[in-house]
Amino acid sequence: MLVTSSCFANFSLTVILFWMTIITLQNDRQQIYYQDSFCIFQGYMTYVTFFWLFYSYFLQAIYSYITVIYPTRLFWQSRKFQFFLIVLIWIFGFIGACPGIATGEIKYLVDNQVCQMPFHFSIVTIYNIIYIYLIPVNGIIFIYFKLILYVREMNKRVTFGNTLLRAQRELKMVFRIVILISILLTLSVPYTIFVFMGFFTSPPKYDFRIALTFVESSLLFVMIVVFKFTDPVRASIMKRLHRRSNVVAPTMT
């Protein structure tokens, strides 16, 4: 369920960004230089879905940590409780992105043909960096290193085979999350550069066009890696494709 939540967050963010890109290209082609009725909503939803994505990965990491450290706490592993936490993340995502709307920071940027927060120094910018990025990313890395140390300690002492295998499996899961986060952050370096550049000077004219292109690329790479990592998802998709090919084949013959 937690993996499904992450896939949904990734898909939602990708849809929002490509929607913005399509509108931008249409406005460029038709030489329209004013915002449409959904512009502010699109900008707002980018921050909401970014929150969903990073915190869904953080939630997976927390789940792995508790499964290893506190294996007897089965309440955490129940689907109802996981669903409650997922809904909580969605709600906090909507609430957490409100300061950008309330302060008017999310605005129409004519050169980029998008509604976003300009790259400049502001309290809301600092808030977004800490709330959306730093807290979940640092939390994931902290959990990863804690699990590494815990598994090493288990290897040093006599431990039941099943317990050790479970710990190693969850450590592998968190390692995969770290890889996904690394892909996102690495391919989104231009976005990060423009954010910090905005603290001291004016970024390039088409800063958001450049930054969002790299972010969209990183999301596509993440979706490919998730497909590679997640065996049930891959098996389900391949099964459906195989079933569809079997239906088409007799029709052609």
C-alpha positions as CSV (number, residue, x, y, z in Angstrom):
1,M,0.0,0.0,0.0
2,L,2.8,2.4,0.8
3,V,4.6,1.6,-2.5
4,T,1.3,2.2,-4.3
5,S,1.0,5.6,-2.6
6,S,4.5,6.6,-3.8
7,C,3.7,5.5,-7.4
8,F,0.5,7.6,-7.2
9,A,2.4,10.6,-5.9
10,N,5.0,10.2,-8.7
11,F,2.3,9.9,-11.3
12,S,0.3,12.9,-10.0
13,L,3.4,15.1,-10.0
14,T,4.3,14.0,-13.5
15,V,0.8,14.7,-14.8
16,I,0.8,18.2,-13.2
17,L,4.2,19.1,-14.7
18,F,3.3,17.8,-18.2
19,W,0.0,19.7,-18.0
20,M,1.9,22.9,-17.3
21,T,4.4,22.1,-20.1
22,I,1.5,21.6,-22.6
23,I,-0.1,24.9,-21.6
24,T,3.2,26.7,-21.8
25,L,3.8,25.4,-25.4
26,Q,0.3,26.3,-26.5
27,N,0.7,29.8,-25.1
28,D,4.1,30.2,-26.9
29,R,2.6,29.0,-30.2
30,Q,-0.4,31.3,-29.9
31,Q,1.6,34.2,-28.3
32,I,-0.6,34.4,-25.3
33,Y,1.0,36.2,-22.4
34,Y,-1.5,36.0,-19.6
35,Q,-2.4,33.3,-17.2
36,D,-5.3,30.9,-17.7
37,S,-7.9,30.0,-15.1
38,F,-6.0,26.9,-13.9
39,C,-2.6,28.5,-13.7
40,I,-2.5,29.2,-9.9
41,F,-4.0,25.8,-9.2
42,Q,-1.3,24.1,-11.3
43,G,1.4,26.0,-9.4
44,Y,-0.2,25.1,-6.0
45,M,-0.5,21.4,-7.0
46,T,3.2,21.1,-7.9
47,Y,4.1,21.9,-4.3
48,V,1.4,19.6,-3.0
49,T,2.5,16.6,-5.1
50,F,6.2,17.2,-4.4
51,F,5.2,17.0,-0.7
52,W,3.3,13.7,-1.4
53,L,6.2,12.2,-3.2
54,F,9.0,12.9,-0.7
55,Y,6.9,12.1,2.3
56,S,5.6,8.9,0.8
57,Y,9.2,7.7,0.5
58,F,9.8,8.9,4.0
59,L,6.8,6.9,5.2
60,Q,8.2,3.7,3.5
61,A,11.5,4.2,5.2
62,I,9.8,4.6,8.6
63,Y,7.8,1.5,8.0
64,S,11.0,-0.5,7.2
65,Y,12.7,0.9,10.3
66,I,9.8,-0.1,12.7
67,T,9.4,-3.5,11.0
68,V,13.1,-4.3,11.8
69,I,13.4,-2.6,15.2
70,Y,10.0,-3.3,16.6
71,P,8.8,-6.4,14.8
72,T,6.1,-7.2,17.4
73,R,4.2,-4.0,16.9
74,L,1.8,-5.4,14.3
75,F,-0.6,-2.4,14.5
76,W,1.8,-0.4,12.4
77,Q,1.8,-3.1,9.7
78,S,-2.0,-3.1,9.4
79,R,-3.5,-1.8,6.2
80,K,-6.0,0.4,8.0
81,F,-3.2,2.3,9.9
82,Q,-1.1,2.6,6.8
83,F,-4.1,4.0,4.9
84,F,-4.7,6.5,7.7
85,L,-1.1,7.7,7.4
86,I,-1.3,8.0,3.7
87,V,-4.5,10.1,3.9
88,L,-2.8,12.2,6.6
89,I,0.1,12.9,4.2
90,W,-2.3,13.9,1.5
91,I,-4.1,16.3,3.9
92,F,-0.8,17.8,5.1
93,G,0.3,18.2,1.5
94,F,-2.7,20.4,0.7
95,I,-2.3,22.4,4.0
96,G,1.5,22.7,3.7
97,A,1.3,24.3,0.3
98,C,-1.2,27.0,1.4
99,P,1.4,29.7,2.4
100,G,2.4,30.1,-1.2
101,I,-1.3,30.9,-2.0
102,A,-2.0,33.0,1.1
103,T,1.1,35.2,0.7
104,G,0.7,35.6,-3.1
105,E,4.1,34.1,-3.7
106,I,2.7,31.7,-6.4
107,K,2.3,34.1,-9.3
108,Y,2.3,34.1,-13.1
109,L,5.8,34.4,-14.6
110,V,5.5,35.8,-18.1
111,D,8.8,34.6,-19.5
112,N,8.3,31.1,-18.3
113,Q,4.5,31.0,-18.9
114,V,3.9,29.2,-15.6
115,C,2.6,30.0,-12.2
116,Q,5.3,29.3,-9.6
117,M,7.1,31.0,-6.7
118,P,9.9,33.1,-8.2
119,F,13.4,32.1,-7.4
120,H,14.2,34.7,-4.7
121,F,14.8,34.9,-1.0
122,S,11.7,34.8,1.1
123,I,10.3,33.2,4.2
124,V,8.0,30.9,2.1
125,T,10.9,29.7,0.0
126,I,12.9,28.8,3.1
127,Y,9.8,27.1,4.5
128,N,9.3,25.0,1.4
129,I,12.9,23.9,1.3
130,I,12.7,22.7,4.9
131,Y,9.2,21.4,5.0
132,I,9.1,19.7,1.6
133,Y,12.7,18.6,1.0
134,L,15.0,18.7,4.0
135,I,12.8,17.0,6.6
136,P,11.9,13.9,4.5
137,V,15.3,13.5,2.7
138,N,17.3,13.9,5.9
139,G,14.9,11.5,7.7
140,I,15.3,8.9,5.0
141,I,19.1,9.1,5.1
142,F,19.1,9.0,8.9
143,I,17.0,5.8,8.9
144,Y,19.2,4.2,6.2
145,F,22.3,4.6,8.3
146,K,20.5,3.5,11.5
147,L,19.5,0.3,9.7
148,I,23.0,-0.3,8.4
149,L,24.4,0.0,12.0
150,Y,21.6,-2.3,13.3
151,V,22.2,-5.0,10.7
152,R,25.9,-4.9,11.4
153,E,25.2,-5.4,15.1
154,M,22.9,-8.3,14.3
155,N,25.7,-9.9,12.2
156,K,28.0,-9.7,15.2
157,R,25.7,-11.6,17.6
158,V,23.7,-14.8,17.4
159,T,20.4,-13.9,15.6
160,F,17.6,-16.1,14.2
161,G,17.9,-16.5,10.5
162,N,14.5,-15.1,9.7
163,T,15.0,-12.0,11.8
164,L,18.3,-11.2,10.0
165,L,16.8,-11.9,6.6
166,R,13.9,-9.6,7.4
167,A,16.3,-6.8,8.5
168,Q,18.4,-7.2,5.4
169,R,15.3,-7.1,3.2
170,E,14.1,-3.9,4.8
171,L,17.6,-2.4,4.6
172,K,17.6,-3.2,0.8
173,M,14.2,-1.5,0.5
174,V,15.4,1.7,2.2
175,F,18.6,1.6,0.0
176,R,16.3,1.6,-3.1
177,I,14.4,4.6,-1.7
178,V,17.8,6.4,-1.3
179,I,18.6,5.6,-4.9
180,L,15.2,7.1,-6.0
181,I,15.8,10.2,-3.9
182,S,19.3,10.5,-5.3
183,I,18.0,10.3,-8.9
184,L,15.5,13.0,-8.2
185,L,18.0,15.3,-6.5
186,T,20.8,14.7,-9.0
187,L,18.7,15.4,-12.1
188,S,17.0,18.3,-10.4
189,V,20.4,20.1,-9.7
190,P,19.5,23.0,-12.1
191,Y,16.4,23.7,-10.0
192,T,18.5,23.7,-6.8
193,I,21.1,26.0,-8.4
194,F,18.4,28.5,-9.4
195,V,16.8,28.4,-5.9
196,F,20.1,29.4,-4.3
197,M,21.0,31.7,-7.1
198,G,17.8,33.6,-6.4
199,F,19.0,34.3,-2.9
200,F,21.7,36.5,-4.2
201,T,21.0,37.5,-7.8
202,S,18.5,37.2,-10.6
203,P,18.4,33.7,-12.2
204,P,18.4,33.4,-16.1
205,K,15.3,34.6,-18.0
206,Y,13.9,31.1,-18.7
207,D,14.9,29.6,-15.3
208,F,11.7,27.6,-14.7
209,R,11.6,26.2,-18.2
210,I,15.1,24.8,-17.8
211,A,14.5,23.6,-14.2
212,L,11.2,21.9,-14.8
213,T,12.6,20.1,-17.9
214,F,15.2,18.4,-15.7
215,V,12.6,17.7,-13.0
216,E,10.3,16.0,-15.5
217,S,13.2,13.9,-16.8
218,S,14.1,12.8,-13.2
219,L,10.5,11.7,-12.6
220,L,10.5,9.6,-15.8
221,F,13.7,8.0,-14.7
222,V,12.3,7.3,-11.2
223,M,9.2,5.7,-12.7
224,I,11.5,3.4,-14.8
225,V,13.5,2.5,-11.7
226,V,10.4,1.8,-9.6
227,F,9.2,-0.5,-12.4
228,K,12.5,-2.3,-12.2
229,F,12.6,-2.5,-8.4
230,T,9.0,-3.4,-7.7
231,D,8.5,-7.0,-8.7
232,P,4.7,-7.1,-8.1
233,V,4.1,-4.0,-10.2
234,R,6.4,-5.3,-13.0
235,A,4.8,-8.8,-12.9
236,S,1.2,-7.3,-13.0
237,I,2.0,-5.0,-16.0
238,M,3.8,-7.8,-17.9
239,K,0.9,-10.2,-17.3
240,R,-1.6,-7.7,-18.7
241,L,0.5,-7.0,-21.7
242,H,1.0,-10.8,-22.3
243,R,-2.8,-11.3,-21.9
244,R,-3.5,-8.5,-24.4
245,S,-1.1,-9.9,-26.9
246,N,-2.8,-13.3,-26.6
247,V,-6.1,-11.7,-27.4
248,V,-4.8,-9.8,-30.4
249,A,-3.0,-12.8,-31.9
250,P,-6.0,-15.0,-32.6
251,T,-7.8,-12.0,-34.1
252,M,-5.1,-11.4,-36.6
253,T,-4.9,-15.0,-37.6
